[in-house]
Amino acid sequence: MFTKRCVAFLFFFSIFLTPTVSSVLASHSTKLPSPSINELPPPPQLPDIQIVKGIVKKGDTASSLLNNYLPLKTIYAMDRQSADSFSLRRINKGHPYKIILQEGALIGFEYEINQENKLVIQRKNNGFSINQMPIDYDVTLEVVTSTITYSLFDAVKKSGERSELAWKLSDIFAWDIDFIRDIQPGDRFKVLVEKRYQEGKLAGYGKIQAAVFINKGKRFDAFLHKNSNGVSGYYDKKGNSLQKAFLKAPLAFSRISSKFSTKRMHPILNRSRAHPGVDYAAPMGTPIKTVGDGIITKIGYNKTMGNHVIVRHCNGYITRYYHMSKFAKGMKKNKRVLQGDIIGHVGMTGLATGPHLCFGIKHNGKLLDPLSYNSPSATPVNPHEMEQFLTKAQKLSQTMLTAQKQGPSNKESA
């Protein structure tokens, strides 16, 4: 009896005095050391991407640019595939391009077709995808101002901008200002323009949103407006279109060497005869624009007019362009041309003593003086859109006062 009770007591007492297995392990455990940084697995390797940038030079072709990275048969296949987007055969000098390589192998090619779009070729599986895509720019809206001393080009250059801006500005006011004979010292302008940047460098200009030009003390305003049909144009502050049926001149910048006259001593024939046009002296090869929409009714050469183009316009108007060095690509009889299209280049073919364009205009068979006739205006802003236009014009005017200004004439107010 005593023995059973002693055994039970000793068992019960041992529960509290005997350490548990877990406590024993805990009391004897040691902290494992952390792996050193040298023992960590290496980070994933990034692909070795290399970008080769360049500008297409004279004589460059897709083959000469890419043959270090692709076999010729692959380049020819890419050209056939790109025909629907933009043929590789059409790359021209002066256009930027990129060749993208991964570990030395070509995975992409980009070519800037124009200021708006680029051709993008990317390796995909066992072939290439080819698309035409918009160029990505960082765009800022800035004000450029300057005063004219010699010419519009000189004033734009003085403001620190490129000549491209002068062309854009002259295109807007080409119906009201003859930039050959109307410009004089003291004229000034202010332009609100989209400036495009790539990698922090100026890459060109987008749309001119608004502009003011003071010519001979007269103010000309221009505001960009897109109508309900999606067609954009420039209008004055009252909503009247700046565009007219005809440009004031077929050349943007040159000088007048001979005016319209019923009697003039011909410099080659050495006899008095009518000169029913205006001679614009300009460097050989200067682009010639058609002054209005129309259809080419005659294009060719004769010993008097040299290379010449005649365009028929609506409402009985005909314009004539003589002594060209050559015609623009694609010009032919019955071709429809739009105002501002380049139809040829200045030359001295036919009876000519120097490079110039002889320009003439007729209305219902009557010869007109191109320097004095009044061209009919285009359609103004739709009355239903007028309120929207006026609101936008006011905002653009205010922006011109507050936007970042460029150029040395910032203190002058147009």
MIVO-346494 format. One record per residue (C-alpha): x, y, z; residue in one letter. Coordinates in steps of 0.2 Angstrom, whole numbers, plus 2048, in hexadecimal, padded with zeros to 3 digits. Each point is the difference from the previous one (the first is absolute). Layout:
! residues N
xx:yy:zz:rokol
X:Y:Z:A
...
***
This chain:
! residues 414
xx:yy:zz:rokol
800:800:800:M
80E:80C:805:F
809:7FB:7F0:T
7F2:804:7F4:K
7FE:811:809:R
812:804:7FF:C
801:7FC:7ED:V
7F1:80B:7FC:A
807:80F:80A:F
811:7FE:7F8:L
7F8:800:7EE:F
7F5:80F:804:F
80F:809:807:F
80B:7FC:7F1:S
7F4:809:7F4:I
805:811:808:F
812:7FD:802:L
805:7F7:7F0:T
804:80D:7F2:P
7F6:7FE:7EF:T
809:7FB:7F0:V
7FC:810:7F8:S
808:80A:80F:S
80F:7F6:7FF:V
802:803:7EE:L
7FD:812:803:A
80D:802:80D:S
80D:7F7:7F5:H
7FB:809:7EF:S
80C:80B:7F6:T
7FC:80E:7F4:K
804:7FB:7EE:L
80B:80D:7F7:P
7F9:80B:7F2:S
807:7FC:7EF:P
80D:80D:7FA:S
7FC:80C:7F2:I
80C:7F6:7F5:N
7F6:7F0:803:E
7EF:809:7F9:L
7FB:7FA:7EF:P
805:80C:7F2:P
7F3:80D:7FA:P
7F8:7FC:7EF:P
80A:807:7F1:Q
7F9:80E:7F6:L
801:7FE:7ED:P
80E:809:7F8:D
7F7:80D:7F6:I
809:80C:7F5:Q
7F9:80E:7F5:I
809:806:7F1:V
7FA:811:7FA:K
803:809:7F0:G
7FB:80B:7F2:I
7FD:7F9:7EF:V
80E:807:7F4:K
801:802:7EE:K
801:7EF:7F8:G
7FA:7F6:80F:D
7F3:7F2:7FE:T
7F7:7F4:80B:A
80D:7F3:7FB:S
80F:80A:804:S
7F9:805:811:L
7FB:7EF:805:L
80B:7F3:7F7:N
80C:7FF:80F:N
7F2:7F9:80A:Y
7F5:7F6:7F4:L
802:7F6:7F0:P
7FB:809:7F0:L
7F2:7F3:7FD:K
7F8:805:811:T
802:813:7FB:I
7F7:7FD:7F0:Y
7F2:7F6:808:A
7FE:80F:80D:M
7FF:80C:7F1:D
7F2:7F6:7F8:R
7F7:7FE:811:Q
802:813:803:S
7F8:805:7EF:A
7EF:803:808:D
807:80B:80E:S
80F:809:7F8:F
80C:7F7:7F4:S
812:7FF:806:L
805:806:7EE:R
7F9:811:804:R
80C:805:80E:I
808:811:7FD:N
80F:809:805:K
7FE:80C:80F:G
7F4:7F5:809:H
804:7F8:812:P
800:7EE:803:Y
804:7F4:80E:K
806:7EE:800:I
7FC:7F6:810:I
80B:7F2:804:L
7FF:7F2:80E:Q
811:7F7:803:E
805:806:7EF:G
7F1:7F9:7F7:A
7F3:80C:7F7:L
7F0:801:809:I
7F9:810:7FA:G
802:80E:7F3:F
7F8:811:800:E
800:80D:7F2:Y
7F8:812:801:E
7F5:801:7F0:I
7FC:812:804:N
7FD:80B:80F:Q
7F0:7F7:805:E
803:7ED:7FD:N
80D:7F3:800:K
802:7EF:7F9:L
802:7F3:80F:V
807:7EF:7FC:I
801:7F4:80F:Q
806:7EE:801:R
7F1:7F4:804:K
802:7ED:802:N
809:7FB:7F0:N
7FC:80F:7F6:G
7FD:813:801:F
7F1:80B:804:S
7FF:810:7F5:I
7F5:80F:804:N
7FF:813:7FD:Q
7FF:809:811:M
7FF:812:806:P
810:807:807:I
800:803:812:D
805:812:805:Y
801:80A:810:D
7F5:80F:7FB:V
800:811:808:T
7F6:810:7FA:L
80C:80F:7FF:E
7FF:812:7FA:V
80D:806:7F3:V
802:812:7FC:T
80B:80B:7F5:S
802:80F:7F6:T
805:800:7EE:I
80F:809:7FA:T
804:7F8:7F0:Y
7F4:7F1:7FD:S
7F5:7F4:809:L
80D:7F3:7FF:F
80D:80C:808:D
7F3:804:80E:A
7FC:7EE:804:V
812:7FC:801:K
803:80F:80B:K
7F3:7F9:80C:S
80A:7F0:801:G
7F4:7F6:7F6:E
802:7F5:7F0:R
7FB:806:7EF:S
7F2:7F3:800:E
7F6:80C:80B:L
802:80E:7F3:A
7F8:7F4:7F3:W
7F2:7FC:80B:K
7FD:812:804:L
800:805:7EE:S
7F4:7F2:7FB:D
7F3:807:80D:I
801:812:7FA:F
804:7FC:7ED:A
7EF:806:7FB:W
801:812:808:D
813:803:800:I
80C:7FF:7F1:D
810:7FB:809:F
80A:805:7F0:I
7FA:812:7FF:R
7F6:805:80F:D
80C:7FC:80E:I
80A:810:807:Q
80B:803:80F:P
7F6:803:810:G
7F3:7F3:7FC:D
7FE:7F3:80E:R
7F8:7F0:805:F
7FB:7F6:80F:K
7FC:7ED:7FE:V
7F9:7F4:80C:L
807:7EF:7FA:V
802:7EE:805:E
812:7FC:802:K
805:7EE:7FF:R
80E:7F8:80A:Y
809:7EF:800:Q
80C:7FC:80D:E
800:812:806:G
805:807:7EE:K
7F5:80A:7F5:L
7F9:7F4:7F2:A
7F5:80D:7F7:G
7EF:808:801:Y
7EE:7FA:801:G
7F1:80B:7FC:K
801:813:802:I
7F1:803:80B:Q
7FF:813:7FE:A
80A:80E:7F9:A
801:813:7FE:V
809:808:7F2:F
802:813:7FF:I
804:805:7ED:N
801:812:7FC:K
7F7:805:810:G
7F1:7F5:7FC:K
7FC:7F1:80C:R
7FC:7EF:7F9:F
7FA:7F3:80D:D
7FF:7ED:7FD:A
7F8:7F3:80B:F
7FF:7ED:7FC:L
7EF:7F9:800:H
7FA:7EE:7FB:K
7EE:800:7FA:N
7F3:7F3:803:S
805:7F6:7F1:N
812:7FE:807:G
808:80D:7F4:V
80C:80C:808:S
804:812:7F9:G
805:811:806:Y
7F4:80E:803:Y
801:812:806:D
7F8:806:811:K
7EF:802:7F7:K
800:7EE:7F9:G
804:805:7EE:N
80B:7F3:7F7:S
812:806:7FD:L
800:7F4:7F1:Q
7FA:808:7EF:K
7FE:7F8:7EF:A
812:804:7FB:F
810:803:809:L
808:811:7FE:K
810:7F9:7F8:A
805:7EF:7FA:P
811:801:808:L
803:803:812:A
810:80A:800:F
808:809:7F1:S
7FF:811:7F7:R
7F6:807:7F2:I
80B:803:7F1:S
7F3:806:7F4:S
7EE:805:802:K
7F0:7FE:7F6:F
800:80C:7F1:S
7F7:803:7F0:T
811:805:7F8:K
811:7FB:805:R
811:7FE:7F7:M
803:7EE:7FF:H
812:7FD:807:P
804:7F2:7F3:I
7F5:804:7F1:L
805:813:801:N
7EF:806:7FB:R
7F1:807:809:S
7F2:7F4:805:R
7F3:7FD:80E:A
806:7F8:80F:H
7EF:7F8:807:P
808:7FA:810:G
80C:802:80E:V
812:7FA:801:D
806:7F9:810:Y
813:7FF:801:A
805:7F2:80B:A
80F:7F3:802:P
800:7F1:7F4:M
7F5:7F2:807:G
7F5:80B:80B:T
7EF:7F7:803:P
7F1:807:7F6:I
7EF:7FE:808:K
7EF:800:7F7:T
7F7:80F:807:V
7EF:7F8:800:G
7F7:7EF:7FE:D
7FE:7FB:7EE:G
804:7F4:7F2:I
80F:800:7F5:I
7FA:803:7EE:T
812:801:7F9:K
811:7FB:804:I
80F:7FF:7F5:G
80E:80A:7F7:Y
801:80D:7F2:N
80E:80B:7FB:K
7F8:810:807:T
7F8:7FB:810:M
80D:7F2:804:G
7F9:7F3:80C:N
7EF:806:805:H
7EF:7FC:809:V
7EF:807:7FD:I
7F3:7FD:80D:V
7ED:802:7FF:R
7F7:805:80F:H
7ED:803:804:C
7F6:80F:7FB:N
80A:803:7F0:G
811:803:807:Y
810:7F9:7F8:I
812:802:806:T
810:7FE:7F7:R
812:7FB:806:Y
80F:802:7F3:Y
812:7FC:7FF:H
801:7F2:80D:M
810:7F6:801:S
7F6:7F0:803:K
7EE:7FB:805:F
7FC:7F8:811:A
7FF:7EE:801:K
7EF:7F9:7FA:G
7FA:810:7F7:M
7F7:7FC:7F0:K
7F1:806:7F5:K
7EF:7FE:809:N
808:7FE:811:K
7F6:809:80E:R
80B:80B:80B:V
7FC:809:810:L
805:811:805:Q
812:800:806:G
805:7F0:7F7:D
812:801:7F9:I
7FE:7FE:7ED:I
812:804:7FA:G
810:809:804:H
807:811:7FA:V
80B:7FF:7F1:G
805:80A:7F0:M
7F9:7F5:7F2:T
7F9:808:7F0:G
803:813:7FE:L
808:804:810:A
810:80A:805:T
801:7F9:812:G
7F6:7F4:80C:P
7EF:807:803:H
7ED:7FC:7FF:L
7F5:809:7F5:C
7EF:7FF:808:F
7EF:805:7F8:G
7EE:800:803:I
7F0:801:7F6:K
7EE:802:805:H
7F3:7FC:7F2:N
80D:803:7F3:G
805:811:807:K
812:802:805:L
802:806:812:L
80F:808:80A:D
805:7F3:80D:P
806:80E:80B:L
7EF:809:801:S
7F1:7F5:7FD:Y
7F5:7FC:80F:N
7FE:7ED:804:S
7EF:7FA:806:P
800:7FA:812:S
7FC:7EE:806:A
7F2:7FC:80C:T
800:807:812:P
7FD:7F7:810:V
7EF:7F8:800:N
7F3:80B:80A:P
7FC:7F1:80B:H
812:7FE:805:E
804:813:802:M
7FD:800:813:E
80C:7F2:802:Q
80D:808:7F4:F
7FF:811:809:L
803:7F8:811:T
80F:7F6:7FA:K
807:80F:7F7:A
7FF:80A:810:Q
809:7F2:80A:K
80D:7FF:7F3:L
803:813:801:S
801:7FF:813:Q
80D:7F1:7FE:T
80A:80B:7F5:M
802:80C:80E:L
805:7F4:80D:T
809:7F1:7F7:A
812:7FE:801:Q
808:80D:7F4:K
80F:7FD:7F5:Q
80B:80C:7F6:G
809:811:803:P
7F0:80B:7FD:S
7F6:7F9:80F:N
7FD:812:806:K
7F8:805:7F0:E
7ED:7FD:7FF:S
7F9:7FC:7EF:A
***
